[in-house]
Amino acid sequence: VSKLKSSELKTPALLLDLDRMNSNLQTMAGFFQSKPAKLRPHFKGHQVLALASRQLDAGATGITCARLDHAEALVRHGIRTVLIANEIAGDSAIRQLVELSHSAPVILAVDNLEVVEDLARIAGKHAAKLNVVVDIDVGLGRCGVSSAEDALYLAQAALTKGLTFRGLMGYGGGNHNPPGVKKERAAHAKLQPLLNGKALLESAGIAVEMVTCGATGDYTITGAAPGVTEVQAGSYLFMDAVHSAFAPEFHLSLSVLATVISKTGNRIVVDAGMKALGCGKELPPVKNNDRLRVRALHAEHAILEAIEASFHARVGDKIEIWVQHLDPVIQMHECIHGMRDGQVEEIFPIVR
Ligand SMILES: Cc1ncc(COP(=O)(O)O)c(C=O)c1O
C-alpha cells in the first residue's frame, strides 16, 4: 500500500514529526537513566495509548493522567501503573474508581477528608485495593492540602480507613524560566512543601514510598532532587511553542496542516482556526516559513500575513502551523498522523 503524502490529507490535520518526537523520547529517557527518580509521563501531553506504551518501553515507571476515563483507557490497553494526579469526588466517580481498582492498582490523589471517607465507604471490604497519595498545594493554588500537618492528618485518616497510602504528590504548575538560577530557585521552592510533608509523615512513623511531582519545565531539577521518586513531565514528548524556551533540548514536533482557502494581496487565509489550533495568549508560529506570520485566529480560520512580498501562495497550497499549547489542541482532533519524509507512516487515534 503506498503511503499517503501530507498533501493528500484532509485538513485541518495534526501532523507529528516522528524523528523529532523520538529524539524527545530518548532525551528524556536518557536523563532518567542515571537518576534514582523515575519518569511517569503525563498522558494529557499526547492522549495516545501507543505512545504511552513507548514511554514505558523507554524506561518510564508508569503513566500519569488527570481523568478517570483516561485511566480506564490506559488500563484497558494493558497499562497497570497509572497515577491519577488529580482529585475526584462524588459517589459515581468513586464507584468508577473502585471498579477500576479491581483491575489494576491505580493510584489516586486526595486532598479532602470527605473524599477519603467516601472512598472507604464505597470500597467497603475492598478498601485496601484503593491506592492514594496525598496531594499538597506546592504553590499553584489549585488542588492540594495547604500544610505538612494537613497532609499528615489526611494520610492518617486514609490509613485508619483501611486505604493503601502510597505517598505524596505536588504539582506546582509550569516552570516558565529558561535554564538557570531562577528556574532552580522556583523549582526548589515548590519541592520544599513536599519534602517537609515527607519528613513530618516519616517522623510520625508513616512510610512515604512515593513523592511524585515535576513537569517538563523543571524535570532537570525535580528529577535530580533527593527525596523525589518520580516526575510527571508530559509536554516534552511533542513539545509546543509555550514550553520550548523553557526546555530547549526538546524539539517542536506537532503541527497542524491547513489549506490556503483565500488570498488577497499579502493576506492568506487557511482552514484551521481556534477549533484546530486552540487559542492561547500568543499566536502560533508557522512551521518552516519565517516569511509568514499568523495575525489572527477565528473559529475556523487562521489569517496569515506574508511578511515578504516575494512570498507566493496559491489557494489549495498546504501550510503547517506549530501547535502553540498542546493540552487543549490534542482534544480537538481524532487522530495524529505520524510523518516521516513527508509521508504518513502511522496513524495514532487520540483518546478523548
Ligand atoms: C498534575 C500535573 N502533572 C504534570 C503535568 C505536566 O506538565 P508538563 O506538560 O508541563 O510537563 C501537569 C500539566 O498541567 C499537571 O497538571
The ligand as a MOL file (V3000), in Angstrom:
LIG
                    3D

  0  0  0     0  0            999 V3000
M  V30 BEGIN CTAB
M  V30 COUNTS 16 16 0 0 0
M  V30 BEGIN ATOM
M  V30 1 C -0.6500 17.3650 37.8030 0
M  V30 2 C 0.2170 17.6180 36.6110 0
M  V30 3 N 1.3800 16.9490 36.4930 0
M  V30 4 C 2.1930 17.1180 35.4480 0
M  V30 5 C 1.8820 17.9860 34.4250 0
M  V30 6 C 2.8130 18.0330 33.2410 0
M  V30 7 O 3.2550 19.2590 32.8950 0
M  V30 8 P 4.0640 19.4940 31.5230 0
M  V30 9 O 3.1400 19.2210 30.4110 0
M  V30 10 O 4.4610 20.9050 31.6240 0
M  V30 11 O 5.2180 18.5570 31.5180 0
M  V30 12 C 0.6900 18.7330 34.5080 0
M  V30 13 C 0.3550 19.7090 33.4660 0
M  V30 14 O -0.5190 20.5110 33.5510 0
M  V30 15 C -0.1710 18.5240 35.6230 0
M  V30 16 O -1.3380 19.1800 35.7360 0
M  V30 END ATOM
M  V30 BEGIN BOND
M  V30 1 1 1 2
M  V30 2 1 2 3
M  V30 3 2 2 15
M  V30 4 2 3 4
M  V30 5 1 4 5
M  V30 6 1 5 6
M  V30 7 2 5 12
M  V30 8 1 6 7
M  V30 9 1 7 8
M  V30 10 2 8 9
M  V30 11 1 8 10
M  V30 12 1 8 11
M  V30 13 1 12 13
M  V30 14 1 12 15
M  V30 15 2 13 14
M  V30 16 1 15 16
M  V30 END BOND
M  V30 END CTAB
M  END
